[in-house]
């Protein structure tokens, strides 16, 4: 078992530990999108409506989003390794339960529990990176994490179609969940050996903000429930929940400020809003994922329902995006220290152009030619997407102190999950509205939805440009009262695109160029 090392002595197995932890993150995030291609098979086996079976996707997203921030705080408090192993064990178990479901109720309940387990796991990756890496290595590690975030969603339809094709039969959909079991068990064994047992940068154990957790959970639930209900064909009256959602989230913000003012540990420290790169990164993530995630739903509907493609063929049709994203994410992760936020701007522009071009082509091109015609624009969009997810994650989190890394990662992921839920509902609504208005014109419907997605990516780009233009400089928050050591960092500004550096200290923090 790996023990905590003295401050300034990096764990020699840190890259292997990161690889293992990212395997778990990839599985969890992949399960957001991989299930889409299996929904028709599930619907036929259980004999339920499309709206009911859609809760297999929506329920997972809802539970996932609710668990993120509290789980991040738990990891900060009781240890990342412990929380990671608990969450990964729960994810393996709930994956097996979901695959073995014999009734609709069993399936949906297991899927909700799987979402909770996934939401518990993801924030621990951010905390582990803060604990195990320092300086330029931390930026590289965050770049890899960002690549995993972007790729997991992009390759979901492809892998889902491939699994269904290989499994075959009426119950082939179960292997979409069963495949997590052997991979998760292997990752669990390796994580127990490689992941550090105790963080050397975490604060002393603090109380859990129960009131803050309840207010945030209720607010996020009220916000997401009408969204996922709409995706599932639920009652439209639930949109009234947006009013109490706003009130609950406002009450949560006020409670956190009061808790911090009284010297208690809040669920989300208000000073996080003044941490360099984080507020802008969270806003970009929210808007980008609103446009990005819904793309796969409307493309699957277009290729399968509109053109009669099989699930595998439909997944392969969007492979160019996944390939472009895979390559550019790796390269972009290395280029973050040099180009900073400008890299995100360029990626968002390329993604918007690629998705916009895809929209215009699919409006007029159909049949077998459609997938080939869309390949080039989707490749451009994928290259752009890889330049967004990885650098934005790195820029958003690299200046966050280690003592709040887990909750910061949970907060960033919450922004992404809210964006994903909103975007899926929005683009599906645009698609079906256009379909009804054009008399089953699938090309016009998918084109309208994709143009909406491209517009959202341009909006995210404007947020990034606005941040660059403003040139805001924020100082890092101090460590919690009672922590030892010094929180310090220096910014090298000798050249316009100078790389980021960090002063060696008891709580090392990488401070990015404010641009």
C-alpha positions, 0 to 999 in steps of 0.5 A: 500500500502506498503511504503518504510521502513527505511534502516535495517528494512526488510519488514515483508511481503517480502516473500509474496511479493517475492512469488507474484512476482515470480508467474509473473516470472514463467508465463513469463518464462513458455511461452517460452516453453509451446507453443511448444506442441500447434504449430501443433494445431495452424498450422492446424487452420490457415492453415500456414506452420510450419516455419510460425507458429514457429514464435509464439515461436521465435518472443516471444523469440526475443522480450523478449531478446530485452526488458530485459536490458532497462527494468532493467534500467527503473526499477532501475530508476523509481522504481521496483514496478511501472515497475513490475505492468506495465509489469504484466498488459501488460502481462495479456493483451497481453496474452488475445490478443494472445489467441483471435487471429483470423488471423496469423498476429494478432497472431504473433503481439500479441505474439511479444507484449507479449514477450516485456511485459515478458522482462519488468517483469523479471529484476524487480524480481532481483531488488525486491530481492535486495531491500527487502532482506539482508544477508543470506536471499538474497541468499535464495531468489535468490535460489528460483528465480533460481529454478523458472527459471529452473523449468519454462522451464522444466515443460512447455511441461508437462503443455502445454500437460495437458492444451491441453488435458483438453481444447480439440477441435480445439481451445484448444491451445488458453487456453495455453494463456488464462490461464495467464489471471486469474492467472495474474490478481490475482497476479496483485491485490496481488502485488499492496498490497504487493510489496514495493512502493519505494526502499530504496536502489535505486539511485536518478533518472538518465538519460536513456542511449538512445544511449546505449539502441539503440546500444544494442538493434540493436546488440541483434536483429542482433544476434538473428534474423538469429537464430530465422529465422533459427528455423522458416525456414527463409532465410539463408542469414540472418546469415551475420547479425552476422558481424554487430551484433559483430560490434554493440555490440563492439560499445555498449561496447565502448560507455558504457565505455565512458559514465561511464568515463564522469560521466553519468549513462550507460545502463550496468555499465562496473564495473559489469564485475568486480563484484564477480561472475557475469561474470563467472555466465553469461558465465555459463548461456549462455553455459548451456542454449544453451544446456538445452533449445533445449533438449525439442524441439528435445525430443518433435519432437522425441516422437511426430513425431518419436514415435507417442506420443500425446502432453500430453504423450510427456510432461509426458515423460520428467516429471522425469526431471521436478521432479528431478529439482524441488527437487534439486533446493530447496535443492541446493538453501539452500546449496549455502552458504556452497558449492558455485560454486562447487555445480554448477560444480556437477550439470553440471556434473550430467546433462551431464551424465544424458543427455548423458545416455538418448541419448545412450538409445534412439538411440536403444530403441523405442516405448512405452518402450522409455519413461520408459527407459529414465525416470531414466537418465532424473531424474539424468539430472533434479537433476543436472539441479536444482543444476545449475540454482538456485545456478548459479543465486544466485552466479551471482547476490548476490554481485551485488549492489542494485542500479544496480540490475535490469540491472544486472538481465536483463543482466543475463537473456539476456545471458540465452535468447541468449543461449536458442535461439542459443541452440534451433536452434543448436539442431534442426539443428543437429536433422534434419541433422541426420534425413536426413542422417540416412534415417528417423532414429529418434533414431539416430537423437535425440541421436546426438542432446542430445549428443551435449547438453551434450557436451555443459553442460561439456563446462559450467562445465569447465568454472566453474572449471576454475573460481574455479582454478583461484581463482579470487577475485574481489572487488565490484563497488562503488555506483554512485556519489551522493549516500549517505551511505556506500557500504561495505561488509565483507567476512567470510573465517574461514572455506574452505566452510564458508557461506557468510555474509554482513555487515549492511550498507546503501546499503547492499551487500552480498559478496560471497566466491570468489571460 
